Structures are given as structure tokens and as C-alpha cells.
Amino acid sequence: MCASEPSASPYAGRWVARVRGQIVAQGGTPEQALRAAQAGRFKENPEIVYMPPAAPLALSPILETIRTALPDTELYLVGGAVRDALLGRISLDLDLAAPAQGISLARRLAKALSADVFSLDPERDTGRVILTLPDGQRQKIDIATYRGLTLEDDLRMRDFTINALALDLRTLSLFDPLDGAADLRANVLRACTPNAMHDDPLRVLRGVRLAASLGFTIEAETRRAMRQAAPLLAHVSAERVRDELMRILEGNQIAASLRALDWLGVLAVILPELSALKGVEQPAPHIYDVWEHTLHVLDELEHLLAALAPDYNPDDTGDLFTGLLVLRLGRYRQHYGQHLAQSLTVDRSLRSLLFFAALYHDVAKPLTVSKDETGHIRFWGHDLKGAEMAEARARALAFSNDEIERLVTIIRHHMRLHYHFSRKDSEDKDPSRRAIYRFFRDAGLAGPDLILLGLADLRATHGLHLKQGTWAAALDVCRLFLENYWERPHEVVSPPRLLDGHQLMQALHLSAGPLIGKLLEVIREAQAVGQVNTAEEAIAFARRWLQEQQTE
């Protein structure tokens, strides 16, 4: 068996059986090609040859280093990295499979690469190598022992046929026992076996994510299997569910993915609070019920982030409202790119957390809905109650404390910008320095997130009925907030402290206690609005403030 001959369609990337130079059968593996040939020519002894693709696969440069570090080792690149290579994409995270000694091979590779290594799954003999690239990115290389006795056994036990692919690192020949490459060409997502979803219900979430990210259709039998397996997600660990959910929220077509999860019965299991949003009527200017509004917020947020991405091409602007957004806020693309690239925990981004907040921002409306004597619908306190509900769900999903704090902050304060939007639109009044200071005092590092959510919320509320003037007013408000936050933070958002608590106690003959903290905050706000500029002025201001409090 060799990989030496140039390929020609329709056998590119396939194994063929040849008898006297004539191709008599083909398959996704050498064994399949041999069996197919013997089925019709059982007395013949066919030659089995691999037919390389017409174009080179898109492979990570690190693979050549791995081949050099582990020469003549039976080792296969498997799963998503092979799928991506066939699609012309280079994957940073690599999964390798070997007949045995997965952890031992990982240690040998880590030593050769001067990389970190640890035992990822001792039960499955899987080791992980973590390599830090020159640009600071981390590349993960997992090496696992086969699940099953052979490589084909291992591939058949995977989730979807497009992931049941392997590339022999010795010969760069492809193994495709389930015709995953054909499904890739047909843009179809198909389960490897009828029991694939039942064996690991998390594959239901993964299937929705893959279909959305690749733009694929889920094959009918696979959809039925996913729907049947959805209730079993209740028995999957919270951490695994959380991570797969956040990968969906990190991707594209997020609203469509949520609709698919809802149709499959997944949301009722993993995010049960969301079911109550359906059919909850909202007053004008809302044009959707709470559930549809929430999905449209996700769509609008995705569009906003695309328009404010660092690599956005202004020539791609397709409508007036996006054009206004780019004109008013486009100068903050790099700021937003850096902001959203941060993470509060390893492997989960601020971007995905923002979409989780958007998904839950109105979660308490069904519990807080009321009508006044005129029949007007209101949702008093839904922001505060919603923050509590989102926190409870985030804890159930094992989010980190930092993530929960950010999530709660965004939902608790998501209504604040709407007051300023309305005031600017109706009265042409900009937020005051005091309002800007208080907003960022309470929002903290979540301030830029709240601005994005506020704009997405506004667009989803009005839909096609949104007036240009209303949108322009909102953008002007957001630009003013972002100017202060990113361009002159020390003037209004976070003025430098003029004195500390000890100095304040000495100057005013006060004892330690909550009053000192209150006075320091009063002084800081006075700085933000331009009433105080020196330590002496700060002390005098604090003295007057105390006197006013005593006379009230």
C-alpha cells in the first residue's frame, strides 16, 4: 500500500483496488477496498493503492514537527482537524490516535517540543501537550489510545461521519470508513451509528453547533435520534453541558441554533427558565413576544459585533442603520476586539458570556408581568429578578464566580441605557457627566458589554419600525459613553484619588467606619463632575457635605 500516484476524480482521497492496472473497487480504508474487490473477484489478488487528493490538505505546520519528533510511529490525526483540512481550514487543536501508549507518546512529544504535558484521561490513556506559539496562542495536542481494537473501530465510535476521519502521519493517507468526506461535500451532518446520541447525549448540542458553524443540514434520522436523546442531557455533567453551550454562543447563527435546540427539546432540559418566555406579550414599541424578542436580540448582537469587528470591511455595509453604526462607533473596533478577546476563565470567552447574558436579559418578564388600570403591560423589577435567575442558572452550570459576577452586572443594569436613549431622542439631551460616572461606577468592566446589549435590544424592540433618528440618538449616547471610557477615563469614569481614608479621617477628625467610604465616593463623584480638583478642595467639599447631612 502506498501514497505515490497522482489522483484523478472520482477516487481522490480514496483507497482503490487494482487488478492488472485496472481499478476494480474502492473504499474509505484499505480493508474496505480489499473487501469490495474480493466480493466480485474473490480469486484475484488486487493491489491496494491510496489516491491522494488533487490539492494538498490544509494542515498545521506543527504536524511536520510531530512527524519528525515521533518518526515511524503509527499515529493518526483524527476528528475535526482532518475535517477542517478537507475544508481548507487549519485547525489549532489537534487530536491524535495511536494503537497504544497515548500518554507515553504525549510525554515524548512534549519533551521534543519543550512543551507542557499532563495526563488528560488516564482511563482512556490520553495525554495532552500544550504548546505556546510565538504569538502567544496556545496549541493543544491530545494523543489517545484507540477506543476499540483498531483505528476503524475508533472512528466508528465517534459522533458524526465528518469527524470519523483519520490521516496517517507517516504516509499522509486518508482513512474514511463512513464516507465522511462525501457528507462534507454534500453539506450533511450524519451520526456515525444509530446509537451515537444515546451513547453520549452531549452530541446533540455538538451537532447543532457543527451544523450552524458549517452551514450543514442535519440528516433526518440523525435529527430524530437527537430529539430522542435530548432528555438524557439531564444526566450529563453540568461542566460538559456548559462548555458545549458556550461554544454554540461563541459561534455564528446563534439564534438559529437556539431555535434548533428548542425544537429538539434541549432547552427545556438545560435552560428550563426560557420556556416561559414564549407567548408573553409586550407593549409597544415591542413587536415580538418575549421569546421572539430574545432571539432577535441575539441576531442583532451578532450583527453589531460583525460590524465592529477589527477586520470589518466598510464596503460590506449593506444598510443605512449599519452604516450609521460604523460611522459613529467604528473607531472603537480595536477597543472592542481587545475587550472581547479577554476571558474570565480558560477556554470561555467574554463574547460567549455576553450572548448568555443576552439570552437571559428578559428571563424574569413572565414572573414580573402586570397590567395597570388602563391595560398597559409592565415588567417592574424584571432586571433585578432576572439577574437572580441568571445567577442561579449559571451556578447550576458551574460557571466561575467571575463569570457570574459579570453576568449579573450586565442583566441587572441592562435597562439603564434605554433611559438615556429615550431622553436623547425626545429631548436631545446628552447624559450628564454625573450619569456617565455612575453608569461605569456600577457597570465596571461590563460597561462596553452593556452598550452592545443596549443597542441590540433597541433594534430587536422596534425591528423594521425603528426610526433613523431614534437609532442615531442611541448611537450618539453610546459614543459619548465610550469616549469617556476608552479615550479619557481619568476625567469622568475613574478620576484618580486625591486622598485616602486615613488622610480624610485626620483632616475631619473622624473615626474609621462606613462613613469614610461614603465620603470617599462622594468626593470621587464630585471630581467626575468637575466640582473638585485638589486634595484641599476635596476636604472642603467633604466638610460641607457632612454639614448638609446634619442639617437635613
C-alpha positions in Angstrom: 0.0 0.0 0.0 1.4 3.4 -0.9 0.6 7.0 -1.5 2.6 7.7 -4.6 0.2 8.1 -7.5 -1.4 11.3 -8.6 -5.2 11.2 -8.1 -8.0 11.8 -10.5 -11.7 12.2 -9.7 -13.7 10.3 -8.6 -11.1 8.5 -6.5 -9.4 11.4 -4.9 -8.7 10.7 -1.2 -9.9 7.1 -1.6 -8.3 3.7 -1.5 -8.6 1.7 -4.7 -8.2 -2.0 -5.6 -6.4 -2.6 -8.9 -6.1 -5.8 -10.9 -3.6 -5.7 -13.8 -3.7 -1.9 -13.7 -7.5 -1.6 -13.8 -9.4 -0.2 -10.8 -12.0 -2.7 -9.8 -13.1 -1.4 -6.4 -12.7 1.4 -4.0 -13.3 2.3 -0.3 -12.6 4.6 2.5 -9.9 2.3 4.0 -7.6 -0.3 2.6 -9.7 -3.0 4.1 -12.9 -1.7 2.6 -11.3 -1.5 -0.9 -10.0 -5.1 -0.5 -13.3 -6.4 0.7 -15.2 -4.7 -2.2 -12.7 -6.2 -4.7 -12.9 -9.7 -3.3 -16.7 -9.6 -3.3 -16.7 -9.7 -7.1 -13.2 -11.1 -7.8 -12.6 -13.5 -4.9 -9.9 -15.4 -6.8 -7.9 -12.3 -7.6 -5.2 -10.7 -5.5 -5.7 -7.0 -6.0 -3.2 -4.3 -5.4 -4.5 -1.7 -2.9 -3.4 1.9 -3.6 -4.2 5.2 -2.0 -5.2 8.0 -4.4 -4.2 11.4 -2.9 -6.4 14.5 -3.2 -5.8 16.7 -6.2 -4.8 19.6 -3.9 -2.8 19.5 -0.7 -4.7 19.4 2.6 -4.7 22.4 4.8 -2.5 21.2 7.7 -1.0 22.8 10.7 2.8 23.3 10.3 3.2 21.7 13.7 2.3 18.3 12.2 5.6 18.1 10.4 7.3 18.8 13.7 5.3 15.9 15.2 6.3 13.6 12.4 9.9 14.5 13.0 9.7 14.1 16.8 7.9 10.7 16.5 9.4 9.1 13.4 8.0 5.8 12.2 5.3 5.8 14.9 1.9 4.6 14.0 0.0 7.8 14.7 -3.1 9.3 13.1 -4.6 12.8 13.1 -8.3 12.3 13.7 -11.6 14.1 14.0 -12.2 17.8 13.5 -8.7 18.7 12.4 -9.0 16.3 9.4 -12.4 17.6 8.6 -11.1 21.1 8.7 -8.1 20.2 6.5 -10.5 18.8 3.9 -12.4 22.1 4.1 -9.3 24.1 3.6 -9.0 25.3 7.2 -6.1 24.9 9.5 -7.0 23.7 13.0 -5.0 24.7 16.1 -6.3 22.0 18.3 -5.1 18.5 17.2 -6.4 15.1 18.2 -4.1 12.2 17.5 -4.8 8.5 17.9 -2.4 5.6 18.4 -2.8 1.8 18.9 -1.3 2.1 22.4 0.7 4.3 24.9 -1.2 7.6 24.3 0.1 9.2 27.5 3.7 7.9 26.9 3.7 9.3 23.4 2.4 12.7 24.7 5.3 12.8 27.1 7.8 12.0 24.3 6.3 14.7 22.1 6.2 17.3 24.9 9.9 16.7 25.5 10.8 17.1 21.9 8.8 20.3 21.6 9.8 21.7 25.1 6.1 21.9 25.8 3.9 21.3 28.8 2.2 17.9 29.2 -0.3 16.3 31.5 -2.4 13.1 31.8 -5.8 14.2 30.4 -7.7 10.9 30.8 -5.7 8.1 32.4 -8.6 5.7 32.0 -8.6 6.2 28.2 -4.8 6.6 28.1 -5.0 10.1 26.8 -2.3 12.8 27.3 -2.4 16.4 26.4 0.5 18.5 25.1 0.2 22.3 25.4 2.5 24.3 23.1 2.7 28.1 23.4 3.2 29.6 19.9 5.3 32.7 19.2 2.2 34.9 19.0 1.0 33.8 22.5 -1.7 31.4 21.3 -1.8 28.0 22.9 -2.0 24.9 20.7 -3.4 21.7 22.3 -2.3 18.3 21.0 -4.2 15.3 22.5 -2.8 11.8 22.0 -5.2 9.0 22.8 -5.2 5.2 22.6 -7.8 3.8 20.2 -11.3 3.3 21.5 -11.7 -0.3 20.3 -9.1 -2.7 18.9 -8.5 -0.9 15.6 -8.4 2.5 14.0 -11.7 1.8 12.2 -13.3 0.7 15.5 -12.2 4.0 17.0 -13.6 6.1 14.1 -16.9 4.2 14.1 -17.4 5.1 17.8 -17.2 8.9 17.1 -20.1 11.3 16.8 -20.6 12.3 13.2 -19.2 10.9 10.0 -17.5 14.2 9.1 -15.4 13.7 12.3 -14.8 9.9 11.7 -11.8 10.7 9.5 -8.1 9.9 10.1 -4.9 10.9 8.4 -1.8 8.6 8.7 1.0 10.9 9.8 3.6 8.5 8.2 2.1 8.5 4.7 -0.5 11.3 4.8 -3.1 8.9 3.5 -6.8 9.3 4.5 -8.9 6.8 6.3 -12.7 7.3 5.8 -14.7 4.2 6.7 -18.1 6.0 7.0 -17.8 8.2 3.9 -17.5 11.4 5.9 -15.7 13.1 3.1 -18.8 12.6 0.9 -21.0 14.0 3.6 -18.7 17.0 3.8 -19.1 17.6 0.1 -22.9 17.2 0.4 -23.0 19.6 3.4 -24.8 16.9 5.5 -24.3 16.1 9.2 -24.9 12.4 9.8 -24.4 10.3 13.0 -21.9 7.5 12.8 -24.3 5.0 14.3 -27.9 4.9 15.3 -26.9 4.8 19.0 -24.4 7.7 18.8 -26.6 10.3 20.5 -27.8 7.8 23.2 -24.2 6.8 23.9 -23.3 10.5 24.6 -26.2 12.9 24.7 -23.9 15.9 24.6 -23.5 15.1 20.9 -27.0 16.6 20.5 -25.5 20.0 21.4 -22.4 19.4 19.4 -24.5 18.5 16.3 -26.4 21.8 16.5 -23.1 23.7 16.8 -21.5 21.9 13.9 -24.5 22.4 11.7 -24.5 26.1 12.4 -20.8 26.7 12.1 -20.5 24.8 8.8 -23.9 25.7 7.4 -24.8 22.0 7.1 -28.2 20.2 7.1 -28.7 17.6 9.8 -29.8 14.3 8.2 -33.4 13.3 9.1 -32.6 10.1 11.0 -29.9 11.9 12.9 -32.4 14.7 13.9 -34.8 12.1 15.2 -32.0 10.5 17.2 -31.0 13.8 18.6 -34.6 14.6 19.7 -35.0 11.2 21.4 -31.7 11.7 23.2 -32.4 15.3 24.4 -33.9 14.2 27.8 -30.7 12.3 28.6 -28.8 15.6 28.9 -30.2 15.9 32.4 -27.7 13.1 33.3 -24.7 14.8 31.7 -22.3 16.7 33.9 -23.0 20.4 34.2 -19.5 21.3 33.2 -19.7 19.4 29.9 -23.1 20.9 29.1 -21.8 24.4 30.0 -18.8 24.1 27.7 -20.7 22.9 24.7 -23.4 25.6 25.2 -20.8 28.3 25.4 -19.2 27.0 22.2 -22.6 27.5 20.5 -22.8 31.0 21.9 -19.2 31.7 20.7 -20.1 30.7 17.1 -22.4 32.1 14.4 -26.1 31.8 13.7 -26.7 31.7 17.4 -30.4 32.5 17.3 -30.9 29.8 14.7 -29.0 27.4 16.9 -31.3 28.2 19.9 -34.3 27.6 17.8 -32.9 24.2 16.8 -32.2 23.4 20.4 -35.7 24.4 21.4 -37.2 22.2 18.6 -35.1 19.3 19.7 -36.3 19.6 23.3 -32.8 20.6 24.6 -33.6 24.0 26.2 -36.4 22.5 28.4 -33.7 20.3 29.9 -30.7 22.5 30.2 -32.2 26.1 30.4 -35.8 25.4 31.6 -36.5 29.1 32.5 -36.6 30.1 28.9 -39.7 28.1 28.0 -41.9 30.6 30.0 -40.9 33.4 27.6 -43.0 32.1 24.8 -46.2 33.9 24.2 -45.6 36.6 26.8 -47.0 39.8 25.2 -45.1 43.1 25.4 -46.3 46.6 25.0 -45.4 48.9 22.1 -42.8 49.7 20.7 -42.1 46.0 21.1 -43.2 44.0 18.1 -42.5 40.5 19.4 -43.3 38.4 22.4 -40.5 37.9 25.0 -39.1 34.7 23.4 -39.0 36.1 19.8 -37.6 39.4 21.1 -34.8 37.5 22.9 -33.9 35.6 19.7 -33.9 38.8 17.7 -31.6 40.4 20.3 -29.1 37.6 19.7 -29.3 38.2 16.0 -28.9 41.9 16.3 -26.0 41.4 18.7 -24.3 39.1 16.2 -24.7 41.8 13.5 -23.3 44.5 15.8 -20.3 42.5 16.6 -19.6 41.7 13.0 -19.8 45.4 12.1 -17.5 46.4 15.0 -15.0 43.5 14.4 -11.4 44.7 13.8 -11.4 43.1 10.3 -14.7 44.5 9.2 -14.7 45.9 5.6 -16.8 49.1 5.4 -17.6 48.2 1.8 -19.7 45.4 3.2 -22.1 47.8 4.9 -25.5 46.8 3.5 -28.0 49.1 5.1 -28.4 52.6 6.5 -28.5 51.5 10.1 -25.3 49.5 10.0 -23.7 52.5 8.1 -24.7 54.8 11.0 -23.3 52.3 13.5 -20.0 52.1 11.6 -19.8 55.9 11.3 -20.5 56.6 15.0 -18.7 53.7 16.7 -16.3 52.3 14.1 -13.4 54.0 15.7 -13.8 51.6 18.7 -13.3 48.4 16.7 -9.8 47.7 18.1 -11.0 48.5 21.6 -13.9 46.1 21.3 -11.7 43.5 19.7 -9.3 43.6 22.7 -12.1 43.8 25.2 -14.0 40.7 23.9 -10.7 38.7 23.4 -10.3 38.7 27.1 -11.6 35.8 29.2 -12.6 35.4 32.8 -11.7 31.7 32.7 -9.7 29.4 30.5 -11.5 28.3 27.3 -14.6 30.5 27.7 -14.7 34.0 26.2 -16.3 37.2 27.2 -18.1 37.1 23.8 -19.9 33.9 24.7 -20.8 35.2 28.2 -22.3 38.4 26.6 -24.5 36.2 24.5 -25.5 34.2 27.5 -26.5 37.5 29.2 -28.5 38.5 26.1 -30.3 35.1 26.2 -31.3 35.7 29.9 -31.7 39.5 30.0 -35.5 39.3 30.0 -35.8 35.9 31.7 -37.9 37.3 34.6 -40.5 39.1 32.5 -43.0 36.2 32.8 -42.7 36.4 36.6 -43.0 40.2 36.8 -45.7 41.0 34.2 -48.6 43.1 35.3 -51.2 45.4 33.8 -52.3 48.8 35.2 -55.9 50.1 35.2 -55.6 51.1 31.5 -54.4 47.7 30.5 -50.8 48.8 29.9 -48.3 45.9 30.4 -45.3 46.4 32.7 -42.5 44.3 33.9 -41.4 46.2 37.1 -38.1 44.8 38.5 -37.5 42.2 35.8 -33.9 43.4 35.6 -33.2 42.7 39.2 -35.2 39.4 39.3 -33.6 38.4 36.0 -30.2 38.8 37.5 -31.1 36.5 40.3 -32.4 33.9 37.9 -29.4 34.1 35.6 -27.1 33.7 38.6 -29.0 30.6 39.8 -28.7 29.0 36.3 -25.1 30.0 35.9 -24.3 28.4 39.3 -26.1 25.2 38.2 -24.0 25.1 35.1 -20.8 25.6 37.2 -19.7 29.0 35.8 -16.8 30.6 37.7 -17.5 33.3 40.3 -16.0 36.0 38.0 -18.3 35.0 35.1 -21.3 35.0 37.4 -20.4 38.5 38.7 -20.1 39.8 35.1 -23.4 38.1 34.0 -25.3 39.5 37.0 -23.9 43.0 36.4 -25.0 43.0 32.7 -28.5 41.8 33.4 -29.1 43.9 36.5 -28.2 47.1 34.6 -29.4 46.3 31.1 -32.3 48.9 31.3 -30.2 51.9 32.2 -29.1 52.9 28.7 -32.6 52.9 27.5 -33.5 55.9 29.7 -30.6 57.9 28.1 -31.6 56.7 24.6 -35.1 57.9 25.1 -34.1 61.3 26.6 -31.7 62.0 23.7 -34.3 61.0 21.1 -37.2 63.0 22.6 -35.4 66.0 24.3 -32.0 66.0 22.5 -30.3 65.9 26.0 -27.0 64.1 26.4 -26.2 62.1 29.6 -24.5 64.3 32.2 -21.0 63.7 33.5 -22.6 62.5 36.7 -24.8 60.0 34.8 -21.7 58.7 32.9 -19.7 58.3 36.1 -22.5 56.5 37.9 -23.1 54.2 35.0 -19.5 53.0 34.8 -19.2 53.0 38.6 -22.0 50.4 38.7 -21.2 48.6 35.5 -17.4 48.5 35.9 -15.7 46.4 33.2 -19.1 45.3 31.9 -19.8 48.8 30.6 -18.8 48.1 27.0 -20.9 44.9 27.1 -24.0 46.8 28.3 -23.6 49.3 25.4 -23.7 46.4 22.9 -26.6 44.8 24.6 -28.5 48.1 24.8 -28.1 48.7 21.1 -29.1 45.1 20.1 -32.1 45.4 22.5 -33.2 48.6 20.9 -33.1 47.2 17.4 -34.9 44.0 18.4 -37.6 46.0 20.1 -38.5 48.1 17.1 -37.5 45.8 14.3 -38.2 47.4 10.9 -40.1 50.1 12.6 -37.0 51.6 14.2 -36.7 55.3 13.1 -33.4 56.6 11.9 -33.5 59.5 14.4 -34.1 57.1 17.3 -31.1 54.9 16.2 -28.9 57.9 15.6 -29.7 59.3 19.1 -28.8 55.9 20.7 -25.6 55.8 18.8 -24.7 59.3 20.0 -25.3 58.3 23.6 -23.1 55.2 23.2 -20.4 57.2 21.5 -20.3 59.6 24.4 -20.1 56.8 27.0 -17.3 55.0 25.0 -15.4 58.3 24.5 -15.2 58.7 28.2 -14.5 55.1 28.9 -11.7 54.5 26.4 -10.4 57.9 25.5 -10.4 60.0 28.7 -11.2 57.6 31.6 -9.4 59.7 34.2 -11.6 62.7 33.6 -15.1 61.2 34.3 -15.1 57.4 34.5 -12.3 56.8 37.0 -10.7 60.0 38.3 -7.6 59.5 40.4 -8.0 59.6 44.1 -7.0 62.9 45.7 -6.6 61.5 49.2 -7.1 58.3 51.1 -9.3 57.3 54.0 -6.6 58.0 56.6 -5.9 61.5 55.3 -9.7 62.2 55.3 -10.0 61.0 58.9 -7.1 63.2 60.1 -8.4 66.3 58.3 -12.0 65.9 59.5 -11.3 64.3 62.9 -13.3 61.2 62.1 -13.1 57.6 63.2 -12.9 54.6 60.9 -16.2 53.3 59.7 -18.7 53.1 56.8 -18.9 56.9 56.7 -15.3 57.2 55.4 -16.1 55.0 52.4 -19.2 57.0 51.7 -17.2 60.3 51.9 -14.5 59.0 49.5 -17.2 58.0 47.0 -18.9 61.5 47.3 -15.6 63.1 46.6 -14.9 60.9 43.7 -18.2 61.7 42.1 -17.6 65.4 42.7 -14.3 65.0 40.8 -16.1 63.3 37.9 -18.4 66.3 37.5 -15.7 68.9 37.9 -16.5 70.2 41.3 -13.3 69.1 43.0 -9.7 69.2 41.6 -7.3 69.1 44.5 -7.0 67.4 47.9 -7.8 70.7 49.7 -10.9 71.1 47.6 -11.8 67.5 48.4 -11.6 68.0 52.1 -13.6 71.3 52.0 -16.2 69.5 49.8 -16.5 66.6 52.3 -16.8 69.1 55.2 -19.7 70.9 53.5 -21.3 67.6 52.6 -21.2 66.5 56.3 -22.7 69.7 57.4 -25.6 69.4 54.9 -26.3 65.9 56.1 -26.5 67.1 59.7 -29.0 69.9 58.8 -31.3 67.6 56.8 
